[in-house]
Amino acid sequence: MKKVWVGVTLSSILGLGALTGCGTSGSNTSSNNGSGTSSGAVVNLKLGMWSSSPAEKQLVQDQINAFEKQNPNIHVSIQVITGNYLQVLQPMLASHTAPDLFYVDSSYAPTLESAGVLMPLDSYIQQDKVNVSDFSPALLKAFQWSGKTYGLPKDFNTLALEYNKTLFQKAGISAPPTSWDQFEQDAKTLTKAGIAPLAFPVDVARYYPFIVDMGGSYYNASTDKATFTDPSNQAGLKFFLDNYKQKYFHDPKDFGGTWAGEPFAQGKVAMAAEGAWLIPFMKQTAPTLQYGVSDFPSLNGNSANMVYTVSYSMAKSTQHPNSAAKLLFFMTGKSALQMTADSGLAIPSRISEQGAFTQKYPDYKAFIDGVQNAVPYQFGTLAQNFVTAINNATEAGVLKNVSPAQVLSQAQQTLATQGQ
C-alpha cells in the first residue's frame, strides 16, 4: 500500500545499452510504415505492465479487446513484468527488447526520458489531434522533459485526510480540519482525550506539500539539482518537525505498522493522510470502522498536494511507432478511461471522466480535487538518491531534535558526496 520508489540510474541504462549493442532496431522497416493498416498485414504489439491484482489485468485486457475491435489489423498481447518492475524493464530498454508500450511511474520517468529510451509523443499527439487539455496540468507535467512529452497519464492518486468518526465524536470534534492550523487545535483536544491524532510517516512523499505551501522547493527542475539548503525550505520543514515534537504526528512504526493505513484501520490513531489506496484497504481489513475522507488541509493559505501517477509510454525502439501511438492514445482516451472509471480500480486521468466516477464512488472526490494544486512526486534524475538523502536527514531531525537548517544541510552534503 505504501508508495515505493525503486532506484534507477542513468548510467545503468546507458551502460547496459553500450554493452549489448544489439537488439531490435529503433527504425521502422516494415512495409506498412508502422501503421498496421496500409497493407492489411497484422501488426503485433506488446503492452508491458505490472499487475497489482487479477482485476487490473482483466481491465487492461478488456480495454485491449475494445481497441482490437476498432483496429482488427493490430494484435496486442499483455506482458506482465513480475518482480522488481523497473529493474526488469531497464535491461529490456537498453537491449531494445522492451514492450512497445508500457507503464511508467512518474517517480522515475525523468531518468528514462533523459536516457533517450522513450519515444517523444508530441508529433503523434499533433498528428492524431489528441485532446491533452482534458488532463490536469500536473499530470501532463509528470511526463514531460526538456519541452517534450514522453507519456500520457492513465490514472493518478493524491493525498487526502482520513478521519475516524468514532474517535472524533469521543473527543467532541464535530468535523475534520480544513487547515493545518485547525488540525493543531484538534490535535490538542484529541491528545487530552488520550487519542493519538495522526499517523504520518517521515517521508518526503507525504510531507513535501508543507514545503511548497510555505514557499519552498527542494528541487530546481531547470538545473536538475537539489536545493535543500535554500532558506525558503526551513519554514515548511519546521512545521513538520514541530508537529512530531508535540506528538501530534506519529510514525506508523510507533504502532508496529509499515504505513499509516495500518494503525488507522486498527483505531490506534484518529487520522491518516494517505492516498485513495486506503479505501480498498479499509474495506478489506476494517469494514466496520466508521471513517470519512476530506481534503488534504491547507497551510499558510495554500493547498499544495502530491500527485502520484502512471503513464503509458512508448519504447523508442518499437518497430511499429504509429500503431503503438494509436494504442497509447486509445488506452489513455475517453473510451478506455470510462472502463477504468466503471471498474473503480483507479481514478481516471481524464477530467471528462471524473464526474461520473465521483458520482459512483463519492469517497474519492477529495483525491480528485487534490490534483488541482498538486506537484508530481518526482525529483528529476536524482530519483532514489534524493529521496534517501532527505528522508534519512529528516528522520535524524525527528529522533535527535535537529534543527531544520541542520537537516537540510545534511541532505545536501549527502548528495554532494555522491556527485549530485
N, C-alpha and C positions, 0 to 999 in steps of 0.2 A: 504493500500500500504506500509505503514511503517513496517519495521521488528519489531516484538514484541516478547519479551522473557517472557514466562509465568513462574512464580516461582514454584519450586518444591523442596522438601527437602527429604533427605534420610530417616529421621525419620518418615516422614508421610507415606512413602511406607512400611517400615518395621513395624511401629507401627500398621497400619491397618491390615497387614498380621497377626500379633500376636493376634489381637482382633478377627478376623474372624476365623482363624484356620481351615477353611473348603474350599470347592470348589473342582474343578476337580484336580485329582492327576496329577503331572507332569510326572509320569511314564507311559509308554505305555503298555496297557494290551490288545490291540485289536489283533485279530487272524492274521492280516496281518502285524504285527510289525510296523505299522505306514506308510507303503509304499502305501497302497491303490491299490496295483496291484497284489500281490501274490495270493490272494484268489478270486479275481474278485469282492469282495464286494466294494460298493461305499463308499468312504471317503468324508465326508462333512467338508469343511473348511470355516472359516470366515476371510475376509480381512477387517481390520479396516482402515478408512481414514477420514480426514476432506474433505470437498468439497467446494472449492472456487467458483465453477461455475458448472452449469449443464454439460458444455462441459468437465470438468475434470472428473466428474463421468462417463460420457459416454466413455471417453478414457479408463478409468480403466476397464469398463465393456467390451469394445471391446478387450482389452488385455486378460481378463479372458476368453472370448469366444474362443480366439485363443488357449489359454492354454488347455481348456477343450476339444477342438477338438483333440489335441495331447494326452490328458490324460483322456479318457472317463470314467475312474473309479474314478475320483476326481471331485467333485462338489464344486464350490466356490461361496459363497454369499457375497455381499458387506454389511458392517455395517458402515454407515455414523455416525460418532460421532459428534453430534452437541453441540453448546455452547462452553465452555472452554475445548478444546480438552484434555489437559493434566490433568486437574482436574477431568474429567470424566474417563480418562484412568487409573489414579492412583489406585482407589479402585478396578477396574476390575483386574489389575495386582496383587494386594495384595490378592484378594479373588480367584485367579485362574479362572476367568471368562472372561479374555480378549480374543479378537480375536486371531486366530492362527498366523496371520501375520498382521502387521500394520505399519503406518507411524511413524517415529521418527525423530524429528527435531534435528539437530546437537547441538543446543544450550543447550539442557537438556539431551542429550544422555549419558554423563558420570554419571549423577545421577542414571539413570535407570540401566546402566551397572554395576555400583558399588553395587547397591542394590540386584543384583542377580536375577532379574526378566526377563532378556533377555537370550535367548539361544546362547551360543557361536557357531559360524558357521564354525570354522576352519576345523573340521573333515569332515563336509559336503562339504566344498569347495574342500578339497583334494580328497574326495571320488568321487565327480562329475566332478573333473578336471575343475573347473571354472576358466576362464582366468581373474584373477583380475588385471593383468598388463595392461588391457585395460581401467582401471580407473586411473585418475591422483592421485598421492600420497596424495595430500591434501584431496581429497575426501575419500580415504580409511582411512586416519588418523582420520578423524572426527568420525569414529565409531569403534575405537579400544581403548581398555582399558586393562592395565596390560598384554600386549602381546597377547590379544585375540581380535578377530573380532566379533562384535555384530550386524552388519548390512552392507548392500551394498547400495550405493547411487543410487537413481533413477533419480535425476536431481539436478541442482545447479544454483547458481547465484553468481556473483561477482559485484564489483563496476566499473563503467566507468565514464568518464566525458562527460556530455551532454551540448551542447552549442547552443545558439540562433544565427543563421547565420545573421539574420537581425540586431541584436544589435551589433554583431561583425563588420559588414560592416559599421554601423553608426559610430563606434569608430575608424574605419580604421585598424582593425585587420584582417589579411588575413587567419589565421589558428589557430586551438586550441593549447594551450600549451602542450608540451610533458613532461615538468618538472615543479615542483612547483616553481622553481626559475623563469622560464619564465612566469608562472602564475602571480607572483607578479608584473612583468613588465606590463603584460596585464591588471592586476587589477588597476594599476595606471592610465593607459590610459582610461580604462572604467570609473573610478571614475571621471576623469577630464571631461569626456563627460556626466556626470550626470547619469551614469548607475551603478546599484549595481552589483558587479562582480559575487558573488557566494552564493547560499543558501546552508548552511552546518550546520546541527544540532549539538548541544552539546551532542554528543552520542559516546561512545567508539565503538559502532558498525560501525561507519563511520570513526573516526579519528585514530583508532588503527594502520593502516598502517604507519602513521607518526612515531609512537613509534618504530615500527620494522625497518623502513628504517634508523632511526638514531641509531640503535644498541641496543635498549631497549627491555624489555619484562615485562609485568605486571603480568605474571603468570609463576610459575615453575611447570611443569607437573609431575616431578618426586616426588615432595613433596605435590602436590595438594594445594599449598599455593600461596597467592598473594605476589608479590614482588614490590609493588608500589614504595617503598622508595629507591629502587636501584638507585644510581646516574645516571646510563645509561638511565633512563627514562625521565630525565629532558629536554634533547635537543629536542626530538620529541614533547613533550607537549608544550615547549616554542614556537616552530614553530606554533603550533595550536593557542595558546593564542595570539601570536603577530599578527596573521592574523585577529583575532577578534578585537584586539586593533586598528588596522589600518583600520578596517571596510572593509576588503577585503572578509571576511567571514561574512555571516549574518544568524542569526537564522530564520528559516521559520516562527516562531511565530511573528517576527517583521512585517511580511506582512499578518498576520492573517491566516497563514497556519499551518497545523499539521505535514507536512513533506515537503521536498524540492521540490517535484514534483508540488505542487500547485502554489507557486509563479513563478516557471519556466514556467508552462503552461500558466500563466496569463501574461507573458512577463515582469515581475517585476524584474527579475534577468537575467544576461547573461548566467549563468552556474548553473548546479546542478551536484552533484556527487552521483548518485544513481544506483541501480541495474536494470536489464532488465525489472522489473515490471513497469518501467517508460514508456516503449514503448506502451503497450496497453492502459495505462492511457492517453497518449498523443493522441492516435488515437481517443479515446472517447471524451476527453474534449477540445483538441486544435488541431483539424485535419488540420488546415491551417497553423499552426505555422511552419516555416522552421527551422529545427534544425539538428544537426549532433551528432554522438556518436564517441568518441575517447578513446584511452587507458587511464586508470587512471594514472595521471602523476607520474613521478619518483621524488625521493627526496634523496639527498646525494648520487646520483649514483645508488640507489637501487629502485626496483619496487614492493614493497610489496602490497598486496591486501587482501581483506577479502573474504572468501568463505562461503556462506550460503547454506546448503544442507540438504536433507531429505533422510532417508534410508527406505528400507523395513527391518524390524526386526521381529524376531520370539519370541513369548512368550515361556518362559522356561516351562510353564505348559501345552503346547499343547499335546494332546493325539496322534497326528499324525506328529511327527517331520520330518520323511522322506518325506512325502507328502508336508508338509509345506515348507521344504527346496527346494523341486522341484519347487513349486510355486514361492518362493522367487527368485530363480535363473532365472526363466523364466521372471518374472516381471522386473528384472534388466539385462536381457540378450539382445542380439542384435535384436531379432525379436520384442520384446515389445518396446524397445527404438527406433527402427525405426518408430514405430507407434507414439511414443512421438514426434520424430523429424518431421514427416509428419504433425502432428496436429498443430505445432507451439505454443503449450501451455506452453512448458518448454524446457530448454536446456537439451538434453540427456546427461547422465553421462558418457557414454562410448565414448572414444576417436574416435573409429572407426565409430561412427555415426555423429560426429560433422562436418565433411567436407561437407556432403550432406546437413546438417542443415544450415550451413552458406551460402551455395550456394542459398538455397531457401529463407533464412532470413539473408541477409548480415548485417543488422543493429546490429546483435547480436555478430558479430565477436570479438569486443573488450571485451565482457563479457567472452567469451570462452578463449581468450588469457590471461585474467587476472588470471586464475586459476593456471598458471604455478608457480607464486611466491606468492600464496595466503596462508594465515593461516586460519584455521577453526574458525568460530565465536563460541567459547566456552571457558569457563574458569573452567573446571573441575566440581567438585561437589559444588563449591562456587556459581555457577549459578546466580540467580537474586540478591542475596545479594552483590555479587561482582560488578555487573553492576550498581546497585543503588548507592553503595558507591562511585564509581569513577565518575559516572555521576553527582551526587549531588555536589561532591567536585569540579569537573571541571566547573560546572555552576557557583559556587561561584567564581572560578578563573576568569571567563569571566565578571561577574557582578561587582565584588569587586576589580578587578585588583590585585588578589592574585598571588604570585609567584608560579612557577611550583613546587618547593620544598614543599611549604605550601599545595598546592592542594594534592600532593601525600601523604604527611604526614597525612592529614585529612582523606583521603580514607583508609589508613592503620589503623588509630585509630578507624574508624567506624567499620571495620571488626573485630578488636581486641575486641571491646565491645560486639560483637556477638559471641565471642569464636572461630573466624575463622582467 
